[in-house]
Amino acid sequence: MAAAARRLFTLKLPAQHGARGYRAALCMQLAQPLLVQDLPAPQLQPCQVRVRVHYCGLNFADILACQGLYQEKHTPPFTPGMEFSGTVMETGENVSAVKEGHRVIGVSGISAMAEECIVDEKALWQIPDNVSSEDAAVLPVAYGTAWLALQHRAHLQPRETVLVTAGAGATGLAIIDLAVSVFQAKVIAAAGSDPKCQLVLANGASHAVNYSQNSLREQVTALTGGRGVNVAIDAVGGDIFKAALQRTCQPWECTGVGTSRRTSPFSPLPCPPFFSIARRERSIHTLERSSSWKR
């Protein structure tokens, strides 16, 4: 979708007299440019909230969804976008968590790349006054995934060492931020270019490894004095996952969260987009993205 975003076309539909509408980016065909169209505003159902969208996060899952490669399949036409920030415009019956005018963040699965969207009130959270709407928009998916991985699956402890690949991505940067700022852990971040390595260092990583130029296994071995890391979180897959796994203390835990390469280190067949989390002295689990959205 990065290429599609650069080739975004605008389609102006005839004005709908007597009816209020809004603009939305539509995926009309998989793996094709998005179209911006005017859509009619649907009526609210009980427990639903209409939000004026100010910012919408763009995640790798959105790219996969528009290519038809995401684990949750959507039939075109649909509006992508699964996280957003905005202002409550209207509330349906039986809504008590938010009120008109509240600044909120939310998760929608799809439909957030629009001027407005409708979601259940349980998928909304109020934004504190000291947090900007722009910063808040990327909290639900990237930071929600990072927190679920570090707290609920890896059980990260202070002074432990975390290895994260694709460290310059949205979730990678969120993992670095939480690991360092909240868990007081040390982070070795791996990325595919020198500018990306500079980015992870600027965001709190203790060390950066460019795995396009150096052996990830050898670099991590040297940085840890041969001990390996306590937790490895891989968002690349394939050979990078193997190298990350080999630098954790054995035995290990492997938890699925998302990957950018759709090949499994254990099988030549395509695999679902999951991160892999390895940790010593634990068993194998599976982590579903939707579980990070539950209150």
C-alpha positions in Angstrom: 0.0 0.0 0.0 3.0 2.3 0.2 3.0 2.5 -3.5 -0.8 2.7 -3.6 -0.7 5.7 -1.2 1.6 7.5 -3.5 -0.9 6.9 -6.3 -4.0 7.9 -4.4 -6.8 8.9 -6.8 -9.7 11.1 -5.9 -13.1 10.4 -7.3 -15.8 13.0 -6.6 -19.3 11.6 -6.7 -22.4 13.6 -7.4 -23.6 15.6 -4.4 -26.3 13.9 -2.4 -28.8 16.6 -1.7 -30.6 16.3 1.6 -28.3 13.7 3.0 -25.1 14.2 5.0 -22.1 12.2 3.8 -18.4 11.9 4.3 -15.2 11.0 2.3 -13.4 7.7 2.7 -10.5 5.9 1.1 -11.9 2.7 -0.6 -10.1 -0.4 -1.7 -12.2 -1.2 -4.7 -9.8 -4.0 -6.0 -7.1 -5.9 -4.1 -3.6 -4.7 -4.8 -4.8 -1.6 -6.6 -4.7 2.1 -5.8 -7.2 3.3 -3.2 -10.0 5.6 -4.4 -11.5 8.5 -2.3 -15.2 8.6 -2.6 -18.2 10.4 -1.0 -20.3 7.9 1.1 -23.6 8.3 2.8 -23.5 8.5 6.7 -25.3 5.4 8.1 -27.5 5.7 11.1 -26.2 4.7 14.5 -27.2 1.5 16.2 -27.4 1.0 20.0 -24.0 1.1 21.7 -22.4 2.7 18.6 -20.4 6.0 18.4 -19.8 8.2 15.4 -16.3 9.7 15.5 -14.8 12.5 13.4 -11.4 11.1 12.5 -8.4 13.4 12.9 -5.6 10.9 12.5 -5.4 7.3 11.3 -2.5 5.0 11.8 -1.1 3.2 8.8 0.1 -0.3 9.8 1.6 -3.2 7.9 -1.7 -5.1 8.5 -3.5 -2.4 6.5 -1.1 -3.1 3.6 -1.7 -6.8 3.8 -5.5 -6.3 4.0 -5.4 -4.2 0.8 -3.4 -7.0 -0.9 -5.8 -9.7 0.3 -3.0 -11.3 2.3 -4.1 -10.5 5.9 -5.5 -13.3 8.0 -8.8 -11.5 8.3 -10.1 -11.3 4.7 -12.1 -8.3 3.6 -14.2 -8.3 0.4 -13.9 -5.1 -1.7 -15.0 -2.5 -1.6 -13.9 -1.7 1.9 -12.2 1.2 3.8 -8.9 0.2 5.4 -7.6 1.6 8.7 -7.7 -0.1 12.1 -6.7 2.6 14.5 -7.5 6.3 14.8 -8.0 9.3 17.0 -10.7 11.8 16.7 -13.7 13.6 18.4 -17.0 12.0 19.3 -19.7 13.5 17.0 -22.7 11.5 18.1 -23.6 8.6 20.3 -26.3 5.9 19.9 -28.6 4.5 22.6 -27.1 2.9 25.7 -23.7 4.6 25.3 -22.2 5.7 28.6 -18.4 5.5 28.2 -18.0 8.6 26.0 -19.9 11.8 25.2 -20.1 14.2 22.3 -17.0 16.3 22.1 -14.7 13.8 23.9 -11.3 13.2 22.3 -10.9 9.5 21.8 -8.7 6.8 20.3 -10.2 3.6 18.9 -9.8 0.4 17.0 -12.0 -0.5 14.2 -10.5 -3.4 12.3 -11.3 -1.5 9.1 -13.0 1.8 8.1 -10.7 4.3 9.9 -9.3 5.8 6.7 -12.2 8.2 6.4 -13.4 11.5 7.6 -15.6 9.7 10.1 -16.2 6.1 11.3 -18.7 4.2 13.5 -17.4 1.9 16.2 -18.7 0.2 19.4 -18.2 2.2 22.5 -16.1 -0.6 24.0 -13.5 0.0 21.2 -13.0 3.7 22.3 -10.8 5.2 25.0 -10.6 8.9 26.0 -7.3 10.7 25.3 -5.7 12.4 28.3 -5.4 16.2 28.0 -1.6 16.1 27.9 -1.5 13.7 24.9 -1.9 15.0 21.4 -4.4 13.4 19.0 -1.5 12.7 16.6 0.5 10.8 19.1 -2.5 9.0 20.5 -3.6 7.6 17.1 -0.8 5.1 17.0 -1.3 3.7 20.5 -3.9 1.0 20.0 -2.2 -1.3 17.5 1.6 -0.7 17.7 1.8 -0.1 21.5 -1.0 -2.5 22.3 0.8 -5.3 20.5 4.1 -4.3 22.1 2.6 -4.3 25.6 0.9 -7.6 25.1 4.1 -9.2 23.8 6.4 -7.8 26.5 4.0 -8.0 29.5 1.7 -10.9 28.9 3.9 -13.3 26.8 7.5 -12.5 27.3 7.0 -11.5 31.0 10.0 -9.1 30.6 11.9 -8.3 33.9 14.0 -5.3 34.8 17.7 -5.5 33.6 16.9 -8.3 31.1 18.0 -8.0 27.5 15.6 -7.9 24.6 16.5 -8.5 20.9 14.0 -6.9 18.5 14.2 -7.2 14.7 12.6 -4.7 12.3 13.3 -2.3 15.2 12.6 0.8 13.1 9.0 -0.2 12.3 6.1 1.1 14.3 5.8 -1.9 16.5 9.6 -2.3 16.8 9.9 1.3 18.1 7.0 0.8 20.5 8.7 -2.3 21.8 11.9 -0.3 22.3 10.1 2.5 24.1 8.2 0.2 26.5 11.1 -2.1 27.2 13.4 0.8 28.1 11.0 3.3 29.7 8.5 0.9 31.5 10.3 -2.4 32.0 13.8 -0.9 32.6 15.3 -3.5 30.2 18.1 -3.3 27.7 17.4 -3.5 24.0 19.5 -4.7 21.1 17.6 -3.5 18.0 18.2 -5.0 14.5 17.3 -3.3 11.3 18.0 -3.4 7.6 19.9 -0.2 7.0 22.2 2.3 8.7 19.6 5.1 8.8 17.2 2.7 10.5 19.9 1.7 13.0 20.4 5.4 13.8 16.7 5.7 14.4 16.5 2.8 16.9 19.4 4.2 18.8 17.8 7.6 18.9 14.7 6.0 20.4 16.4 4.2 23.3 18.0 1.1 22.0 21.4 0.3 23.7 22.8 -1.2 20.5 21.9 -1.5 16.8 22.7 -4.2 14.4 22.4 -3.9 10.6 21.5 -7.4 9.6 21.8 -6.6 5.9 25.5 -6.1 6.3 26.5 -8.1 9.4 25.7 -11.5 10.9 22.9 -11.0 13.4 24.0 -14.1 15.3 27.6 -13.0 15.5 26.8 -9.4 16.5 24.4 -10.4 19.2 26.9 -12.9 20.5 29.6 -10.3 20.8 27.3 -7.7 22.4 26.1 -10.1 25.1 29.5 -11.6 25.8 28.3 -14.9 24.5 25.4 -15.2 26.9 22.6 -14.4 24.4 19.5 -12.4 25.2 16.6 -13.2 27.5 13.9 -12.3 25.0 13.9 -12.1 21.2 11.0 -10.5 19.3 11.2 -11.1 15.6 9.1 -9.3 13.0 10.9 -10.4 9.9 10.8 -14.2 9.8 12.8 -16.7 7.8 16.6 -16.8 8.4 16.4 -13.7 10.6 14.0 -15.6 12.9 16.4 -18.5 13.1 19.3 -16.2 14.0 17.3 -14.4 16.6 16.2 -17.7 18.1 19.7 -19.0 18.3 20.8 -16.0 20.4 18.2 -16.6 23.2 18.9 -18.6 26.3 17.6 -22.2 25.8 15.0 -23.7 26.2 12.8 -21.1 24.6 9.3 -19.8 24.2 7.9 -18.9 20.8 4.8 -16.7 20.6 3.1 -15.6 17.4 2.3 -11.9 17.0 3.3 -10.7 13.1 6.0 -11.1 10.4 7.0 -9.1 7.3 8.4 -12.1 5.4 5.8 -14.7 4.8 8.0 -17.8 5.1 8.3 -19.9 8.2 11.7 -21.0 9.5 10.2 -24.5 9.9 8.3 -24.8 6.6 8.7 -23.6 3.0 5.0 -22.8 2.9 3.6 -19.3 3.4 2.9 -18.5 7.0 0.4 -16.1 8.6 1.7 -12.6 9.6 2.9 -13.2 13.1 5.8 -11.8 15.2 7.8 -14.5 16.9 8.8 -14.1 20.6 11.4 -16.4 22.1 12.2 -16.6 25.8 14.0 -19.0 28.0 12.3 -21.5 30.3 8.8 -21.2 28.8 6.5 -23.1 26.6 5.0 -22.4 23.1 2.0 -20.1 22.9 0.0 -18.3 20.2 -0.9 -14.6 20.5 -3.8 -13.3 18.4 -3.9 -9.7 17.4 -7.6 -9.3 18.5 -6.7 -10.2 22.1 -4.8 -7.0 22.5 -8.0 -5.0 21.9 -10.0 -6.4 24.8 -10.7 -4.2 27.7 
